[in-house]
Amino acid sequence: MKRITILVTHLLGSGHLSRALTLAHAFLEAGMQAQVISGGLPARHLESSGVDFVQLPPVRSDGTQFTRLLDERGAEASDELLGRRSQLIAAKLRAFRPHCVITELFPFGRRVLHREFEAALATAALLPGLLVFASVRDILAPPSSRKKMEATESMLRQHYDGVLVHSDPEVLPLQASWPITPAIAGMLRYTGFIAAPGQPDSAGSDGYGEILVTAGGGAVGRRLFETAIEAARLGGGRRWRLLVGGIDAAAVCARLNQAAGEAPVLAEPARHDYRAMLKRCAAAVGQCGYNTAIDWLQAGVPGVFVPFAEAGEAEQTIRADWLGARFGYGVIAEANLDPETLSNRAEAAILRGGPDVGGLKLDGALQTSRLIHALLEGRA
């Protein structure tokens, strides 16, 4: 039985880990063993049954610059902690002996963790016949210098068999955010978008006719939630439901509900049936992370993106602009966000209706499992 290891560390939201676990379950369904080595904070709401799940001593980013790491207590991550993570990764790889290793985002990102990724690649190089792939979403943070671009390309040529691009090149080609040289172009394997497995309609009518507002873990979306409350006051009585993520979701919801007062607003912690609720809501409002965008496309829900753009972040803005032009989603830049604009754009989205996503490739997890399985069989 073929064995696949995915090495991933989410530093802000849990989207990277969610995508890695969706891939892992696709490998399981294809008859392979799947191991996920996760280095971010525990995300217990994500499904990992059947997966050989390894939780490293976790780290997270201190803000949105991704240059300073904190441990789970909020102290700066020590060299001892980072060294222990590298040793654990190497030990788990030696014990599991995978036939394929997939590094999520690295070497295109996660450079702050380059030592442990490089240690993993060194261990992988000792395993005979191993395939090594990088795994990236549709949009990358553009390289800040030519030196970083060349270092990424050098790492790919030296250690990797290819790059799994979880996108549809007809919708969002990687060159929209990253300069693609001939050397990199030959390594790209487009898989289609990775959508979570279809979620059955949940019982009840929660969300029906409402405007659903999400903003990940809440810390980076506080302004969006607060603006949504004021936008709800301007509407015609339609309820706005704020779904708040993060470990302090209950406390954040209490504050938001108190601030809402008599406004038609309900704030509650993020729900497992969110994707089912998308199918019956009037419209969605949220940032434009990969998973959010794919959830909306999969549900065919009209909506308004308010892409996260702090500290020069460009990924979500690029994605929102492309999807807005292709599928008609409303887009509001963070700098232009105010209650009246949000209210007007949400009502316009409802009138416009859901996008036509016919032909969109949303089976990226299945296609990835088929690709890796075929390559491994070819080496047998």
C-alpha positions, 0 to 999 in steps of 0.5 A, a space after each residue: 500500500 502506498 504511503 503519502 506524507 503531507 507536511 503543513 504548518 498553518 500560522 494564522 487561519 486553519 485553511 492550509 491544514 483544512 486543505 491538507 486534510 481534504 487531500 489526505 482523505 482523498 488519498 485514503 479513499 484511493 486506497 493509500 495510507 495518509 499521514 499529516 504532520 501538522 505544525 500549527 495550533 490544534 484545529 479540533 473542528 477539522 476532521 482527521 479520522 483515518 489519517 495518521 495525524 501528527 501534531 508537532 509542538 505548535 507555533 503561530 505567527 505574531 501578526 500578519 508578517 509571518 516573520 516572528 513565531 510564537 509558541 502556544 503560550 504566546 512566547 517567542 518560539 525558541 531555537 530549542 522548540 524549533 529544533 525539536 520540531 525538526 527532529 520529530 519530523 525526521 523521526 516520523 518520516 523514518 518510521 512511516 517511510 512514505 512513498 511521496 512527501 508533499 510540502 504545503 506552500 514551501 518553498 514558495 512560502 513558510 520561509 520562516 520554517 525553512 530549517 525544518 522543511 529542509 531537514 525533512 527534505 534531507 530525510 526524504 532524500 534517504 528514502 529510495 524511490 521517493 516522490 516529492 511535491 510542493 502543494 500550493 493554492 491558486 494565489 501566492 504571495 508574490 516574491 518580494 525580491 528576485 533573490 527569493 524567486 531564484 532561491 525558490 526555483 533552486 530549491 524546486 530543481 534540487 529537491 522536487 519532482 513537481 508542483 501541485 497547483 490547486 487551481 483551474 488555469 482557465 480561472 486563476 493561473 499561477 502566473 497571476 501572482 508568481 512569475 513563472 519561468 520556463 523551469 518552473 512551468 515544466 513542473 506545474 501540475 494543475 489539479 483543479 480547486 480543492 473543494 471539501 466533500 459535499 455537505 448534506 443539507 442540515 435539518 432546520 432552516 437556520 440561515 434561510 433568507 439571511 446574510 451570512 457573514 464570516 471572517 475566519 478567526 475573528 481577530 483579522 475580521 473584527 472590523 467586518 463584523 462591526 460594519 455588518 452590524 451597522 449595515 444590518 441596521 440600514 437594511 429592511 429587516 433581513 437578519 445578518 448572521 455573523 459566524 465567528 471562528 477562533 478559540 475566543 469565539 464565544 466571548 467575541 459573539 457575546 460582545 457583538 450581540 451586545 453591540 447589535 442591540 435591537 438590530 437584526 443580527 445574530 452572532 454565534 460561533 462558526 458552525 459545522 453546517 456552514 456549507 449547508 447554510 450557504 445553500 439556503 441563505 440569501 447572500 454571503 459576506 466574507 473575506 476571500 481566503 481560498 476555502 471561503 471562495 471555493 465554499 461559495 462557488 460550490 454552493 453557488 451562493 451570491 456574495 460580497 468579498 471584503 478581501 483581507 489586505 493588512 500589511 501589504 497582503 495581496 493574495 485575497 485581493 487578487 483572488 477577489 478581483 479575478 472571481 468578481 470579474 469571472 463570476 460577478 461577486 461584489 468586491 469591497 476593498 478594506 479601505 472602502 468598507 463602510 455600512 452603507 456600501 456593505 448594505 448596498 452591495 449585499 442587496 445588489 448581490 441578492 438581486 443578481 443571484 448566484 453565479 453560473 459555475 458550470 464546468 468549474 473544476 472542483 475535484 482537485 483532491 480526487 485529481 491529486 490522488 489519481 495523479 500521485 497514484 499513477 506516478 507511484 505505480 509508474 515507478 513500481 
